[in-house]
Amino acid sequence: MQLDWLRPAAFFGSMLYALIGVLMFWISFLVIDKLTPYNLWEEIVAKQNRALALVVAAMCLGISLIVAAAIHG
């Protein structure tokens, strides 16, 4: 049984790519939040706008898939 993923280089490389992916996702979410005419967080949490929450969730999944595909190659 090979345990290549236990090597420090592979482990820390995976952690680095995960951090880069989360950072890219967060930056893209902030950019989209700034492009919209209202505050997404306030609209979803305070006003309980479920339709907007569903659209934002779909957008988050799309961005996550794009970032994961870019990192995976």
N, C-alpha and C positions, 0 to 999 in steps of 0.2 A: 504494500500500500504506500503510495507516494504522498507525502505531505508537503508539496511545494508551496502551498499557501501559507505555511507556517514560517517560511523564511522571512527574516526582517525586511528585506527589500520588497517583497511582494506584499507583506502586511502594510507597511508604511506607504507604499505606492497606492494601495487600495484606499487607505485613509485619506491620502492627498486628493485622489480623484473624487471621493465622496464629498470632501470639503469643497472642492472646486464646483461640483455639481450643485450642492446646496447654495453656495454663494451665487452662482449664475442664476439659479431659480429665484432667489430672493431679490436680486437686482432686477430681473425681468418683471417680477411682480410689482416692485416699486415703480418701475417705468410705466407699466400699464395703469397703476393706481394714479400716477400723476397725469396721464393722458385722459382719464375719464373726467367728466365735468363735476363729479361729486366724490366725497370720501367713501371708498368702498367699505372700509372697516366699520365706520359709523352707520352706513346704510344697512349693512348686513346684521350687525350686532344690536344696535340701538333701535332701528326701525323694523327689524325682523323681515327684511325683504328676501323671501325665499327664492324668487325667480332670479334675482341678481346673484344670490349665493350659488345657485345651480350653474349659472353662466360662468362665474368665477371658478367654480370647482372644475368645470370642463376645460377652462383656460389653463388652470394649474396642471391638470393631467396632460394636456397637450404640450405645455412647456417642459414638463418632466420627461415626457417621451423624447422630445427633441434633444434635451440636454443629455439624457442617457444614451441616445444613439450617437451623439457627437463624441461622447467620452469613450464609448465602446468601439467606435471606429467603423 
